[in-house]
Amino acid sequence: MSKDVLKGLNPELVWDRFYEISQIPRPSKNEGKILEYIKEFCKKEDLKYKQDEAGNICVLVPATKGCEDKPVVILQGHVDMVCEKNKGTEHDFDNDPIKLAYKDGWVKAEGTTLGADNGIGVAAALAIVNDKEAVHGPLEILCTVDEETGLNGAGKMDPKIISGKTLLNLDSEEDGAFYIGCSGGFGTTAKWKIPFRQIPSGNIAFDISLTGLKGGHSGLEIQTGKANALKLLARVLYALPFEYHLSRIEGGNKRNAIPREAEATIYIAPQNTAELKNILQTLENEFRNEYKTSDGNATLKAEPSSATVDRVFEQEFTERLVKTLIAVPHGVINYSQDLPGLVETSTNLAIIQTEGETLSIITTQRSSVESAKRYIAASVKSVFRLGGAEVATGDDYPGWKPNLDSQALKTAKGVYKRLFNAEPEIKAIHAGLECGILGDKSPGTDMISFGPTITGAHSPDEQVNVAAVEKFYFLLKAMLKEYAK
């Protein structure tokens, strides 16, 4: 893809690195190509690096002249990206580059996630290497893998690859804010062995699809009132007044994204076809009304299916499954009593998939309070067990407790006020940042997180604000200069 779409955007070095990163496929758990890019970058710039068995890379950047004796500062970001695309978009995330677009001060992608989360943070860190105006002490650019599927790279990181005790995480998405805390996370998965029966004679198959929803990050946007495609599809199936037979149900594909689309294949008697379509139209209108402010474009369709299966789910199992989907909680459970507006605890009904004779439902729970995280996980687990599922848990990671006395924060606040004549916002985030894990790995590390404005993360609506990127990089350089004094 032509680089011209980014021509004239500042800072040029950051957009150059971001363009290069965007041309390299980098889905979670398949980061080999982007890691090779970083190694080649090190070779070109004559930089040393350390890599652990998990794949995490730490690039060692010498201090600028006269700053060699200053404390090491770690610049940290993750190299993988969430891979989501709109229905009908042709894109192979394992092989195709991201197609970038620019409009009205924002950079986005054509029909897919952009990968500014966290490509823009990694790009800014690498840009420092080539920036002749940058002044800094010794730097360690820590690039972690597999962040988007549960912070796994950070969780497996060998702490010996880093030495610094001040860490700037470049994975936040709000201009003018410094983050000093985050939620911990937990995963709860239900599995059923599907009991089957033969398709009743004379039935015909329809594919029911629910599309048009916005989706989004299951932590950052859980409070926005966006609809969950799986919950709405469950309501569709629950509402059908005639006998139907389910052979497939699918929806969502990322455990940390609110599902945007869902579909099911059902078999019904031919005489119920008109009623099916009438019910879908009624429910579509109801969903659009319920979510008219936050997510008002739900689209329900029933199309004749080309399915070639010869069996469907047993009726009792189908009823149990639909009731389980209706009952399992989704959304905000509680808000913080200490930080107004901060979601404290939530749960996301993320994925349902049918594979052979197994049906799985994947959920994630988040909370900045450990006991609350365990409680909501127990609530979800209980619903699944009442529905007859086998339940597995995992992806458990710690939160990051805010430290208002952080020296890194005090320095950052001072620099921000001097540069912009304004006070930054000090926040915690209802999402998993790697800081919680990295703090456990390297006790005593002083950390803050910041970044430019990114909206629609984890969905094809993802975009990054160009002016905010310029401000973010200006701030980063000023902070590094201050730490080098």
C-alpha positions in Angstrom: 0.0 0.0 0.0 1.2 3.5 -0.8 2.7 5.5 2.0 1.3 8.7 0.6 -1.8 8.4 2.7 0.4 9.5 5.7 2.3 12.2 3.8 2.7 15.4 5.6 1.6 14.1 9.0 3.7 14.9 12.0 5.8 13.8 13.7 7.2 12.2 10.5 9.4 9.7 12.3 6.5 8.3 14.3 4.3 7.9 11.2 7.2 6.3 9.3 7.6 3.7 12.0 3.8 3.2 12.2 3.5 2.7 8.5 6.2 0.1 8.6 4.5 -1.7 11.5 1.1 -1.6 9.7 2.5 -3.4 6.7 3.5 -6.4 8.9 0.8 -8.9 9.9 0.9 -9.3 13.7 -2.1 -11.1 15.2 -1.8 -12.3 18.7 0.2 -15.5 19.1 1.6 -15.0 15.6 4.0 -12.1 16.1 7.0 -13.7 14.4 7.1 -11.2 11.5 6.9 -8.1 13.7 9.6 -9.5 16.0 11.9 -10.0 12.9 11.2 -6.4 11.9 12.4 -5.2 15.4 15.5 -7.4 15.1 16.3 -6.0 11.7 15.7 -2.5 13.0 18.3 -3.2 15.8 20.7 -4.5 13.2 20.3 -1.5 11.0 20.7 0.9 14.0 23.5 -1.1 15.6 21.5 -1.8 18.8 21.7 -4.7 21.1 18.6 -6.5 22.3 17.5 -9.2 24.7 14.7 -11.7 24.0 13.1 -14.2 26.4 11.6 -17.6 25.6 8.1 -16.1 25.3 9.3 -13.8 22.5 9.3 -10.5 24.3 12.1 -8.2 23.1 13.9 -5.5 25.0 15.9 -3.1 22.7 18.8 -1.4 24.5 19.2 2.2 23.4 22.4 4.1 24.5 22.0 7.4 26.2 22.5 10.6 24.3 25.9 12.3 24.9 26.3 13.5 28.4 23.4 11.5 29.8 25.2 8.1 30.1 25.0 8.1 34.0 21.3 8.7 34.2 18.8 6.0 35.4 17.5 3.6 32.8 13.9 4.4 31.6 11.8 1.6 30.1 9.4 2.5 27.2 6.9 -0.3 26.9 4.3 -1.4 24.4 2.9 -4.6 22.9 3.4 -5.7 19.3 0.3 -7.7 18.6 -3.1 -6.3 17.5 -6.7 -7.3 17.7 -7.8 -8.6 14.3 -11.4 -7.6 13.5 -13.0 -6.9 10.1 -16.4 -5.9 8.8 -18.5 -8.6 7.3 -17.8 -8.6 3.5 -14.2 -7.2 4.0 -11.6 -9.3 2.3 -8.6 -9.4 4.5 -6.1 -12.1 5.7 -4.6 -10.9 9.0 -1.9 -13.5 8.7 -0.6 -12.2 5.4 -2.1 -8.9 4.4 -0.9 -5.4 5.4 -3.4 -3.0 7.0 -4.9 -0.6 4.4 -4.5 2.8 6.0 -6.8 5.8 5.4 -6.8 9.4 6.5 -9.9 11.6 7.0 -10.6 14.8 8.9 -7.6 14.5 11.2 -7.8 10.8 11.9 -6.0 7.8 10.7 -8.0 4.6 10.4 -8.1 1.4 8.3 -10.3 0.3 5.5 -12.8 -2.2 7.0 -10.5 -3.6 9.6 -9.0 -2.8 13.0 -6.2 -0.3 12.6 -3.7 -1.6 15.1 -2.9 1.8 16.6 -3.5 -0.2 19.8 -0.6 -0.5 20.4 1.3 0.1 17.2 1.4 3.8 17.7 3.1 3.4 21.1 5.7 1.0 19.7 6.2 3.4 16.7 6.8 6.3 19.1 9.3 4.4 21.1 11.3 3.3 18.0 11.1 6.9 16.6 13.1 8.1 19.6 16.1 6.0 18.3 16.3 8.1 15.1 15.3 11.5 16.6 18.3 13.7 16.6 16.6 16.2 18.8 15.7 13.6 21.5 17.7 13.9 24.8 17.5 10.9 27.1 19.4 8.6 29.4 19.8 4.9 28.7 16.5 3.4 27.4 15.1 0.0 27.2 12.3 -0.4 24.7 10.3 -3.4 25.9 8.1 -4.9 23.2 5.8 -7.6 24.6 3.8 -10.2 22.7 0.3 -11.7 23.0 -1.1 -8.9 25.0 -4.6 -8.8 23.4 -5.5 -12.4 24.4 -4.8 -12.0 28.1 -1.5 -10.2 28.7 0.2 -13.5 28.2 3.6 -12.1 26.9 4.0 -9.9 30.0 2.8 -12.8 32.2 5.6 -15.0 30.8 8.3 -12.3 30.6 11.7 -13.1 32.0 12.4 -10.1 34.3 16.1 -10.5 33.5 15.6 -8.8 30.1 15.0 -5.4 31.8 16.9 -3.4 34.4 15.2 -0.1 34.6 13.0 0.9 37.5 11.0 3.7 35.8 8.5 2.4 33.2 6.5 4.4 30.7 3.7 2.3 29.3 2.6 3.7 25.9 -0.7 1.8 25.7 -3.3 4.3 26.9 -5.8 5.9 24.5 -6.8 9.3 25.9 -4.9 12.5 25.3 -4.3 14.6 28.4 -4.5 11.7 30.8 -2.0 9.8 32.9 -3.1 6.4 34.0 -1.8 5.0 37.3 -4.0 1.9 37.9 -5.9 -0.8 36.0 -8.3 -3.6 36.6 -7.3 -7.3 36.9 -8.9 -9.9 34.7 -10.2 -13.4 34.8 -11.5 -15.8 32.1 -14.5 -18.2 32.5 -15.2 -20.7 29.8 -18.2 -23.1 29.6 -18.3 -26.3 27.5 -21.0 -28.7 26.6 -20.9 -32.0 24.8 -23.7 -31.5 22.3 -26.5 -34.2 22.3 -27.8 -34.6 18.7 -30.9 -35.9 17.0 -31.9 -36.4 13.4 -33.5 -33.4 11.6 -37.3 -33.8 11.6 -38.7 -34.8 8.3 -40.0 -31.9 6.2 -38.1 -29.1 8.0 -36.2 -26.5 6.1 -33.1 -24.6 7.2 -32.6 -20.9 7.8 -29.5 -18.9 8.7 -30.4 -16.2 11.2 -27.8 -13.4 11.3 -27.5 -10.4 13.6 -25.2 -7.6 12.3 -24.8 -3.9 12.4 -23.6 -3.5 16.0 -20.6 -1.4 16.9 -18.8 -3.7 19.3 -15.7 -2.4 21.0 -13.3 -2.9 23.9 -14.9 -5.0 26.6 -13.2 -2.9 29.3 -12.9 0.6 28.0 -16.3 0.7 26.4 -18.4 -1.7 28.6 -20.1 1.3 30.2 -21.3 2.8 26.9 -24.4 0.7 26.6 -23.4 -0.9 23.3 -25.4 -4.0 22.5 -24.0 -7.5 22.8 -24.8 -9.6 19.7 -24.9 -12.9 21.6 -27.4 -11.6 24.1 -29.6 -10.3 21.3 -29.4 -13.5 19.4 -30.4 -15.4 22.5 -33.4 -13.2 22.8 -34.4 -14.0 19.2 -34.3 -17.7 19.9 -36.1 -17.4 23.2 -38.9 -15.4 21.5 -39.7 -17.9 18.7 -43.2 -19.2 19.5 -43.0 -22.3 17.3 -40.8 -25.4 17.4 -37.4 -25.0 15.9 -34.3 -27.1 15.8 -30.8 -25.6 16.3 -27.8 -27.0 14.4 -25.3 -24.2 14.8 -24.7 -21.0 16.8 -21.7 -18.7 16.5 -20.7 -15.2 17.5 -17.8 -13.1 18.7 -14.2 -14.0 18.1 -12.2 -12.0 20.7 -12.5 -12.5 24.4 -11.8 -8.8 25.1 -14.2 -7.4 22.5 -18.0 -6.9 22.8 -19.3 -9.2 20.1 -20.7 -7.2 17.1 -22.2 -10.1 15.1 -23.8 -13.5 15.7 -25.6 -16.1 13.7 -27.4 -19.4 14.1 -28.8 -22.1 11.8 -32.3 -23.4 12.6 -34.7 -25.9 11.0 -38.4 -25.1 11.0 -41.6 -26.3 9.4 -42.2 -24.5 6.1 -45.5 -23.1 7.3 -43.6 -21.0 10.0 -41.4 -19.2 7.5 -43.6 -16.0 7.3 -43.9 -15.9 11.0 -40.2 -16.2 11.5 -39.5 -13.2 9.3 -42.3 -11.2 11.0 -40.8 -11.9 14.4 -37.3 -10.9 13.3 -38.6 -7.6 11.9 -40.4 -6.9 15.2 -37.3 -7.7 17.3 -35.1 -5.7 15.0 -37.3 -2.7 15.6 -37.3 -3.3 19.4 -33.5 -3.6 19.5 -33.0 -0.5 17.5 -35.4 1.4 19.9 -33.7 0.0 23.0 -30.3 1.0 21.8 -31.2 4.0 19.7 -28.7 6.2 21.4 -25.7 3.9 21.9 -26.1 1.2 19.2 -29.2 1.7 17.1 -28.4 -0.2 13.8 -29.0 -3.8 14.7 -30.0 -5.8 11.6 -31.7 -9.2 11.7 -32.1 -11.4 8.7 -33.3 -15.0 8.0 -32.0 -16.5 4.7 -32.5 -20.0 3.3 -29.5 -22.0 4.5 -27.1 -24.1 2.4 -26.3 -26.2 5.4 -25.5 -29.9 4.7 -25.7 -31.3 8.2 -27.9 -34.3 8.9 -28.5 -33.7 12.6 -29.5 -30.9 15.1 -29.2 -30.3 18.8 -31.6 -32.2 21.1 -34.5 -30.0 22.0 -33.9 -30.1 25.8 -30.3 -29.0 25.3 -31.3 -26.1 23.0 -33.7 -24.8 25.6 -31.1 -25.1 28.3 -28.5 -23.3 26.2 -30.8 -20.4 25.3 -31.8 -19.9 28.9 -28.2 -20.0 29.9 -27.4 -17.2 27.4 -30.4 -15.2 28.6 -29.3 -15.6 32.3 -25.5 -15.1 32.1 -24.6 -11.6 33.2 -23.0 -9.1 30.8 -22.0 -5.5 31.3 -21.2 -3.2 34.2 -21.7 -4.8 37.6 -20.4 -2.0 39.9 -18.8 1.4 39.7 -16.0 2.6 41.9 -16.9 4.4 45.1 -13.6 6.2 45.2 -13.1 7.4 41.6 -16.4 8.8 40.2 -17.3 7.3 36.7 -14.7 4.5 36.9 -16.2 1.1 36.2 -15.0 -1.1 39.1 -16.4 -4.5 38.1 -17.8 -5.9 34.8 -18.2 -9.1 32.8 -18.3 -9.6 29.0 -20.1 -12.4 27.2 -17.6 -12.6 24.4 -17.7 -15.7 22.2 -19.9 -18.7 21.4 -18.7 -21.3 19.0 -19.8 -24.8 17.8 -16.9 -27.2 16.9 -17.9 -30.7 16.1 -19.6 -32.1 19.1 -18.5 -29.3 21.5 -20.2 -26.0 22.2 -18.2 -23.3 24.0 -19.0 -20.0 25.6 -16.1 -17.7 26.5 -16.4 -14.8 29.0 -14.1 -12.4 30.7 -14.5 -10.7 34.1 -12.7 -7.5 35.2 -12.3 -5.6 38.5 -9.9 -3.4 40.2 -10.9 -5.0 43.5 -9.7 -8.6 43.7 -12.5 -9.9 45.8 -15.1 -8.4 43.5 -13.3 -10.0 40.5 -13.6 -13.4 42.2 -17.3 -12.8 43.0 -18.4 -11.9 39.5 -16.4 -14.9 38.1 -18.2 -17.2 40.6 -21.6 -15.7 39.5 -20.8 -16.5 35.8 -19.5 -19.9 36.7 -22.7 -20.7 38.7 -25.0 -19.8 35.8 -23.0 -22.1 33.5 -23.0 -25.0 35.9 -26.8 -24.6 36.4 -26.9 -24.9 32.6 -25.1 -28.2 32.7 -21.7 -27.0 31.4 -18.2 -28.0 32.4 -16.5 -24.8 33.5 -12.8 -23.9 33.1 -11.1 -20.7 34.4 -7.9 -19.0 33.4 -6.2 -15.8 32.1 -6.1 -14.6 35.7 -3.9 -11.5 36.0 -3.4 -8.9 38.8 -4.6 -5.3 38.8 -2.3 -2.3 39.2 -2.9 -0.4 42.4 -2.7 3.4 42.0 0.2 5.2 43.6 -0.4 9.0 43.9 3.0 9.4 45.4 4.8 8.0 42.3 7.9 10.0 41.3 7.3 9.1 37.7 3.8 10.6 38.0 5.1 13.8 39.7 7.7 14.3 37.0 5.1 13.7 34.2 2.6 16.1 35.8 5.2 18.8 36.0 6.3 18.4 32.4 2.7 18.4 31.2 1.8 21.5 33.0 4.9 23.3 31.8 4.3 22.3 28.1 0.6 22.8 27.9 -0.3 25.2 30.8 -2.9 22.7 32.0 -3.3 20.0 34.6 -3.5 16.4 33.2 -6.2 14.1 34.3 -5.0 11.3 36.6 -7.0 8.1 36.1 -7.3 4.4 36.5 -8.6 2.3 33.6 -11.1 -0.5 33.5 -8.9 -2.7 31.3 -5.9 -4.8 31.6 -2.6 -2.9 31.3 0.6 -4.8 31.4 1.8 -2.6 34.2 0.1 -4.8 36.9 2.0 -7.8 35.7 5.3 -6.0 35.0 5.1 -4.5 38.5 4.8 -8.0 39.9 7.7 -9.2 37.8 10.0 -6.3 38.7 9.0 -5.1 42.2 9.7 -1.5 42.9 9.2 -0.3 39.4 7.6 3.1 39.2 5.1 3.2 36.3 2.7 5.4 34.5 0.7 4.9 31.3 -0.2 7.5 28.6 -0.9 7.7 24.9 -2.8 9.6 22.2 -6.5 9.5 21.6 -7.7 6.3 20.0 -11.4 5.6 19.6 -13.1 2.3 18.6 -10.2 0.1 19.7 -10.8 -3.6 19.0 -13.3 -2.9 16.2 -13.1 -1.8 12.6 -14.1 1.7 13.7 -10.7 2.1 15.4 -9.0 5.4 14.6 -6.2 7.5 16.1 -6.2 11.3 16.2 -3.3 12.8 14.3 -3.0 16.0 16.5 -3.0 13.9 19.6 -0.1 11.7 18.3 2.0 14.8 17.7 1.2 16.1 21.2 1.9 12.6 22.7 5.3 12.4 21.1 6.2 15.9 22.1 5.3 15.0 25.7 7.2 11.8 25.6 10.4 13.5 24.4 10.0 16.2 27.1 9.6 13.6 29.8 12.6 11.7 28.7 14.7 14.9 28.8 13.4 15.7 32.3 14.3 12.2 33.5 17.8 12.7 32.1 18.5 15.8 34.1 
